[in-house]
């Protein structure tokens, strides 16, 4: 979030400089644009992201139309870094799944760390249905849950393609949180047991009693050495700076080193399965 806020503040500074160069106070510019004065202040201080129309109106009012293209380019970078879920999923959850299919098909090395939910590539259809339905309800999205589930299952074809390196690390909490009915969770845990036995992917579980050298703050996905995706409640962050990708790679390696694999991972999963209420 730090780089997103820095980018938002940088864009705000450039807009403030355009206003000051034109000799406007914040109040005068707001009156000219028929905006609340607080909107000008929030944009300039990085507390609000301007829209494309906001930037065009601002540059026209301040006589800086020549800077509009550069400022819009900065806005596009900011929007790529930080995409609100309501806007990101405006075309429906199935469209988002299709984007994931393209991204995952083009990546050779995928690393995923999750602290609370089973990664989409490892989900059963029933578990996926509850996850997607929750997103639809939370963000008030069009109800295309069936299409979203089909898309998520289609994504899983990548698990069986040769030449891919897929590494998943989950905390034991993922096995324990009741985010769906018990019978659905039982089926999901059975699925994870089978996936741990696959030779084409690595599935690691960080048990509650594991000694950690890195704090598992949040989930994230790394695609090759090109992109990191971080999902928050309100938005999806896309990180592409080499130093950021390298940092997340180091954190992933430390977390992966604390995980159990193979028979030990299956033991953690089956224990969670056996302890489900009957």
C-alpha positions in Angstrom: 0.0 0.0 0.0 3.0 2.4 0.6 3.9 2.6 -3.1 0.2 3.1 -4.0 -0.1 6.0 -1.6 3.2 7.5 -2.8 1.9 7.4 -6.4 -1.4 9.0 -5.3 0.5 11.7 -3.4 2.8 12.3 -6.4 -0.1 12.8 -8.7 -1.7 15.2 -6.2 1.5 17.3 -6.0 1.7 17.7 -9.7 -2.0 18.9 -9.8 -1.3 21.3 -7.0 1.7 22.7 -8.8 -0.6 23.3 -11.9 -3.1 25.1 -9.7 -0.5 27.3 -8.1 1.1 28.1 -11.4 -2.3 29.3 -12.7 -2.6 31.5 -9.6 -5.7 29.8 -8.1 -6.3 29.1 -4.5 -7.9 25.7 -3.7 -11.2 27.4 -3.0 -11.1 29.4 -6.2 -10.4 26.3 -8.3 -13.2 24.3 -6.6 -15.7 27.1 -7.3 -14.6 27.3 -10.9 -15.1 23.5 -11.3 -18.3 23.5 -9.2 -16.7 21.0 -6.8 -16.7 20.9 -3.0 -13.5 22.6 -1.8 -12.6 19.5 0.2 -12.3 17.5 -3.1 -9.5 19.7 -4.3 -7.7 19.3 -1.0 -8.2 15.6 -0.9 -6.8 15.1 -4.4 -3.8 17.3 -3.8 -2.9 15.5 -0.5 -3.4 12.0 -1.9 -6.5 11.2 0.1 -8.6 10.8 -3.0 -7.7 9.5 -6.5 -8.9 11.8 -9.3 -10.8 10.3 -12.2 -9.8 10.8 -15.8 -12.6 13.5 -16.1 -11.3 15.2 -13.0 -7.8 15.5 -14.5 -9.1 16.8 -17.8 -11.3 19.4 -16.1 -8.4 20.4 -13.8 -5.9 20.9 -16.6 -8.4 22.9 -18.7 -9.2 25.2 -15.8 -5.6 25.8 -15.0 -4.5 26.2 -18.7 -2.3 23.1 -18.5 -3.9 21.0 -21.2 -0.4 20.2 -22.5 0.2 18.3 -19.2 -3.0 16.2 -19.4 -1.5 13.3 -21.3 1.3 12.9 -18.8 -1.0 13.2 -15.8 -3.4 10.7 -17.3 -0.5 8.3 -17.8 0.4 8.6 -14.1 -3.3 7.9 -13.3 -3.2 4.8 -15.4 -0.2 3.5 -13.6 -1.9 4.2 -10.3 -5.0 2.4 -11.3 -3.0 -0.6 -12.5 -1.3 -0.8 -9.1 -4.6 -0.4 -7.1 -7.8 -1.8 -8.5 -10.9 -1.7 -6.3 -12.8 -4.9 -6.3 -16.1 -3.3 -7.2 -14.6 -1.8 -10.3 -12.3 -4.8 -10.9 -15.3 -7.2 -10.9 -17.8 -4.8 -12.5 -18.0 -7.1 -15.5 -18.7 -10.1 -13.3 -16.6 -12.7 -11.4 -16.4 -14.9 -14.5 -14.5 -12.2 -16.4 -12.0 -12.0 -13.6 -11.5 -15.8 -13.7 -10.8 -15.5 -17.5 -8.1 -12.9 -16.7 -6.5 -15.3 -14.2 -6.5 -18.1 -16.8 -4.5 -15.9 -19.2 -2.1 -14.8 -16.4 -1.5 -18.3 -15.1 -1.2 -19.8 -18.5 1.6 -17.4 -19.4 3.6 -17.9 -16.2 6.2 -20.7 -15.8 6.7 -20.3 -12.1 3.8 -19.6 -9.8 4.2 -19.2 -6.0 1.2 -18.6 -3.8 0.9 -18.1 -0.1 -2.4 -18.0 1.7 -3.3 -17.4 5.4 -7.0 -17.9 5.5 -8.5 -19.5 2.3 -7.6 -22.3 0.0 -6.0 -20.9 -3.2 -8.3 -20.8 -6.2 -6.2 -23.3 -8.1 -6.7 -25.9 -5.4 -10.4 -25.4 -4.6 -13.3 -27.8 -5.1 -16.3 -26.5 -7.0 -18.4 -26.4 -3.8 -15.7 -24.5 -1.9 -15.2 -22.1 -4.8 -19.0 -21.5 -4.9 -19.0 -20.2 -1.4 -15.9 -18.0 -1.9 -17.3 -16.4 -5.1 -20.8 -16.0 -3.6 -19.2 -14.2 -0.7 -17.5 -11.7 -3.0 -20.7 -11.1 -5.0 -22.5 -10.4 -1.7 -19.8 -8.3 -0.2 -19.3 -6.0 -3.2 -22.9 -6.0 -4.5 -21.9 -7.6 -7.8 -24.0 -9.1 -10.6 -24.8 -12.7 -9.6 -22.8 -14.8 -12.0 -21.6 -17.3 -9.4 -22.2 -20.3 -11.7 -20.1 -18.8 -14.5 -17.4 -17.8 -11.9 -17.2 -21.3 -10.6 -16.8 -22.8 -14.1 -14.1 -20.3 -14.8 -12.2 -21.1 -11.6 -12.4 -24.8 -12.4 -11.1 -24.1 -15.9 -8.1 -22.3 -14.4 -7.1 -25.6 -12.7 -6.1 -27.1 -16.0 -2.8 -25.3 -15.5 -2.0 -27.8 -12.6 -1.5 -30.6 -15.2 0.5 -28.8 -17.9 4.1 -29.8 -18.3 6.8 -27.3 -17.8 5.1 -25.4 -15.0 6.5 -24.9 -11.5 3.7 -24.5 -9.0 4.3 -24.0 -5.3 1.6 -23.4 -2.7 2.1 -22.6 0.9 -0.9 -22.5 3.3 -1.1 -21.9 7.0 -2.9 -24.5 9.2 -5.6 -21.8 9.7 -6.7 -22.4 6.1 -7.6 -25.9 7.1 -9.5 -24.8 10.2 -11.5 -21.7 9.3 -15.2 -22.5 8.8 -15.8 -20.5 5.7 -18.3 -23.0 4.3 -20.6 -25.8 5.6 -18.8 -28.8 7.2 -19.5 -31.2 4.4 -18.1 -28.8 1.8 -14.9 -28.3 4.0 -14.5 -32.0 4.3 -14.6 -32.4 0.6 -12.0 -29.6 0.2 -9.7 -31.2 2.7 -9.9 -34.5 0.9 -9.0 -32.7 -2.3 -5.9 -31.1 -0.6 -4.8 -34.5 0.6 -4.8 -35.8 -3.0 -3.0 -32.7 -4.2 -0.2 -33.1 -1.7 0.6 -36.5 -3.4 0.9 -35.0 -6.8 4.5 -34.9 -8.2 3.8 -31.9 -10.5 3.1 -29.4 -7.8 4.3 -28.6 -4.3 1.8 -28.0 -1.5 3.2 -27.0 1.9 1.3 -26.5 5.2 2.7 -24.3 8.0 1.5 -26.0 11.2 0.5 -24.0 14.2 3.5 -25.3 16.1 6.0 -24.5 13.3 8.8 -22.1 14.2 8.7 -19.1 11.8 11.4 -16.8 10.7 8.9 -14.5 8.9 5.5 -13.2 9.9 2.7 -14.4 7.7 1.0 -11.0 7.4 -1.2 -11.6 4.3 -1.6 -13.8 1.3 0.1 -13.1 -2.1 0.9 -14.6 -5.4 4.2 -14.3 -7.4 4.2 -14.9 -11.2 7.7 -15.6 -12.5 9.8 -12.6 -11.6 7.4 -10.2 -13.2 4.4 -9.6 -11.0 3.1 -9.9 -7.4 -0.7 -9.8 -6.7 -2.0 -9.0 -3.2 -5.7 -9.2 -2.5 -7.1 -6.9 0.2 -10.7 -6.7 1.3 -11.3 -3.7 -0.9 -8.9 -4.0 -3.8 -6.2 -6.0 -5.7 -2.7 -4.6 -5.7 -0.4 -5.3 -8.6 3.4 -4.9 -7.9 5.9 -5.0 -10.7 9.0 -3.2 -9.4 12.0 -5.7 -9.3 12.8 -4.8 -5.7 9.2 -5.5 -4.6 9.2 -8.9 -6.4 12.5 -9.8 -4.9 11.3 -8.9 -1.5 8.2 -11.0 -1.8 10.3 -13.9 -3.2 12.5 -13.8 -0.1 9.5 -13.8 2.2 7.9 -16.7 0.3 11.1 -18.7 0.6 11.3 -18.2 4.4 7.6 -19.2 4.8 8.1 -22.2 2.5 11.0 -23.3 4.6 8.8 -23.5 7.7 6.1 -25.6 5.9 5.6 -29.4 6.0 5.4 -31.3 2.7 4.4 -34.8 1.5 3.3 -37.2 4.3 3.8 -34.5 7.0 1.5 -32.1 5.2 -1.1 -34.8 4.6 -1.0 -35.6 8.3 -1.8 -32.0 9.2 -4.7 -32.0 6.7 -6.2 -35.4 7.8 -6.0 -34.3 11.4 -8.0 -31.2 10.6 -10.4 -33.4 8.6 -10.8 -35.9 11.5 -11.5 -33.1 13.9 -14.4 -31.7 11.9 -17.7 -32.0 13.7 -19.8 -35.0 12.5 
